[in-house]
Structures are given as structure tokens and as C-alpha cells.
């Protein structure tokens, strides 16, 4: 069944409760009268509450209404936060450099507002030392406690031990902060470019003073010799 409301001639009821273009209550009127008013206002008669008795209809520009509704829905989808669970795998005897690298990834994920599933992988005899994995997970949780918290406590799952960290910030907050930081960086780049343009050196040839001869040394044009008059 179509979700589109009935409009104009598609409305098949004897009378409607009419709402005016500005939201004012006109009252219950015959359908023919409502359609006549719609033509006078050059608007559409749109059924906005079909299950009411009588149905509620409103005078509006339906094409404009559909466009604005589509734009709002698009903006809502753009700003919608999707929960994402990232995964990071570690070994119980990880070396310090690798640990710092892995921790850096976890920090980035939490700053983005994502959850992080930490998996400690045991091999061979390591399976008899689960306390190594537990201490490593506790250490990692402590190192990132400013950004996240333990959402799911460490638990053994076969050869692995798993813990889930949740971010303190919501995904929507992290997205908003990321957009603000991006806008700030863009404004800073534009400001630097503007400063460089204003401080660009001026061609010295354009600023060089023009040499002017002093008034008393200005060259004087030689007087022309008078033309000789031929003898009669």
C-alpha cells in the first residue's frame, strides 16, 4: 500500500476537517468547498489524518512539502550515528613497541565514538597462563580510561580472552567534534593563504622613485634663428 497521502480529487469523502495554509482551523466543510478554497489559494488539498472522523485535510503546496521532507530525511540520515565495533588482537607476550602501536589504534577508535573488542590470542603453553592475558587487558583499559570504559569484562572464549571497551563520548558527539575540527583546519589554511597574499613582495620597479630634473637645471630649448628675408 502506498504511503503517499490522498490529495485533491483523490479524496473520496463527503466532508473534511479543514486546516488553512497557516495552520488555522477552518472547521468541518464539504469536500467540494475545501477543493474550491484550494483552487482560490492555488494550493493542494492534502489528507493529513485519514483515520480521523471526518478526515483532516490541509491546504498546502504539496510539491514543496515533499521536497522539504526529502531534504530533512536526507540530513537526518547524514547525521545518523551507526554503532561500530572495531577489533584489536594482541598476544599475551606482546613487546612494548607493538603494544604502543595497538594502544594507539584503540585510542583512535574510542575518539571516533566506536566500541573496541580486544582479543588476547593464546598459543600452545600460553593457554595455561590466562592471568597474562587478564593483566594485559586490565593494563590497556587503565591506559585508555580517559576515553573509554570496560563495557564487557574479560572472559575466556576457547583459546582467546575477550574484553569490550565502550567510548565515553557518543558517536554523534564524536562526529560533531570531527566536523568542527575539520572546519577549523580549513579556516586556518584559508587564513594562512590570505596572509601570504597580503605579504607578497611588491615589484621594486613599481616602487622606484622617478628621477625628476631640478627646476633650475631643466634643459632650455634653443631659440630658433630668424628666417632670412630675401633681397629685393
C-alpha positions, 0 to 999 in steps of 0.5 A: 500500500502506498504511503503517499497521502490522498490529495485533491480529487483523490479524496473520496469523502463527503466532508473534511476537517479543514486546516488553512495554509497557516495552520488555522482551523477552518472547521468541518466543510464539504469536500467540494468547498475545501477543493474550491478554497484550494483552487482560490489559494492555488494550493493542494488539498492534502489528507493529513489524518485519514483515520480521523472522523471526518478526515483532516485535510490541509491546504498546502503546496504539496510539491514543496512539502515533499521536497522539504521532507526529502531534504530533512530525511536526507540530513537526518540520515547524514547525521545518523550515528551507526554503532561500530565495533572495531577489533584489536588482537594482541598476544599475551607476550606482546613487546612494548613497541607493538603494544604502543602501536595497538594502544594507539589504534584503540585510542583512535577508535574510542575518539571516533565514538566506536566500541573496541573488542580486544582479543588476547590470542593464546598459543600452545603453553600460553593457554595455561597462563590466562592471568597474562592475558587478564593483566594485559587487558586490565593494563590497556583499559587503565591506559585508555580510561580517559576515553573509554570504559570496560563495557564487557569484562574479560572472559575466556572464549576457547583459546582467546580472552575477550574484553569490550571497551565502550567510548565515553563520548557518543558517536554523534558527539564524536562526529560533531567534534570531527566536523568542527575540527575539520572546519577549523583546519580549513579556516586556518589554511584559508587564513594562512593563504590570505596572509601570504597574499597580503605579504607578497613582495611588491615589484621594486620597479613599481616602487622606484622613485622617478628621477625628476630634473631640478627646476633650475637645471631643466634643459632650455630649448634653443631659440630658433634663428630668424628666417632670412628675408630675401633681397629685393 
